Amino acid sequence: MASKEPISPIVRKVFVVVCPNIYSWVGSKQKRADMSTSISPTISFEFFPPKSEEAEIALWETIEKLSVVSPDFISVTYGAGGSTRERTIKVACEIFDRTNCRTIAHLTCVGSTKAEVEAILTSFKAAGITDVLALRGDPADGPAAPWVTTEGGFEHADELVEMAAGFGSFIIGVAAFPDIHPGSLSDFDQDIEVLLRKEELGATFAVTQFVFQPESYEKLINELAKRGSRLTVYPGILPVTSYKQFTRMLDFANGEIPTDMMAQFERFQTDPQATRELGIEIATRVSNAVRHAGAEGLHFYTLNQADASLEVIEGLGLSQRSERVGL
């Protein structure tokens, strides 16, 4: 599926992803840093499907606010255990139809048979959606919970990638874990092999779990480049605005955060305004660090709110983008 020939500048403007392997491994770290800080990065946002009419109205207000920075793409998540599948399909199609912004629909192995996944991909194609994020998905009890394969379904995300690639019309993304996937038993090399296998089957970009340790992101992209990978790896940026919500997300996703950074959040856990200010400051700092490490774009976990992400983007000096840079 994925060609290993260099992508021309013209073709590169058509697709969301930009080939990161346009440089040799020798000296690539400095070249990536120079490129990523001299060229405006792509900016993208992730939303989750609203659960009520009021929440849907609020989501569209958020999308309207975020439109001022001309996002390069938007993604719409699945809930744990595949719990929001139908809403994900509906919202992803509506966002694309109403905004004409490149919309990436999450697609997971959880709770779906192969026939159902094929039907979902067919509906995406019919709606004009060209991008999917192919994920194994999380069990209802979280990513560290035992995996149970749906009868007649897929066991691993690479099988999902292969099916999507078979349609011949999708740009396919996958998940990446700078701090190691919860199910890989702390095996970094295994995580790299899994990403390379997905790329071989047709994936062209990856979106990471939220990044709080830029050095982990840098280690990940350096190792992929060293192995000849052309995956564009977008770091996930989470501007923390609520201590309770943040710690719940960390526990559920088995995420990692430096001890001193966690201590800062703990210090302000009873002060919402201080927590928000700290969260935005850290997200801005992390965003700058991953850009210097070579990130070609920033993927914001918005939690369906606009203001915190916009403040980070403004702090990075990127709020005056007049056009999309990743299309």
Buried (B, 14 or more C-beta within 10 A) or exposed (E): BBEEEEBEEEEBEEBBBBBBBBBEEEEBBEBBBEBBBEEBBBBBBBBBBBEEEEEBEBBBEBBEBBBEBBBBBBBBBBBBBBBBBEBBBBBBBBBBEEBEBBBBBBBBBBBBEBEBBBEBBEBBBEBEBBBBBBBBBBBEEBBBBEBEEBEEBBEBBBBBBBBBBBBEEBBBBBBBBBBBBBBBEEEBEBBBEBBBBBBBBBBBBBBBBBBBBBEBBBBBBBBBBEEEBBBBBBBBBBBBBBBEEBBEBBEBBBBBBEEEBBEBBEEBBEEEEBBBBBBBBBBBBBBBBBBBBBBBBBBBBBBBBBBBBBBBBBBBEBBEBEEBBBB
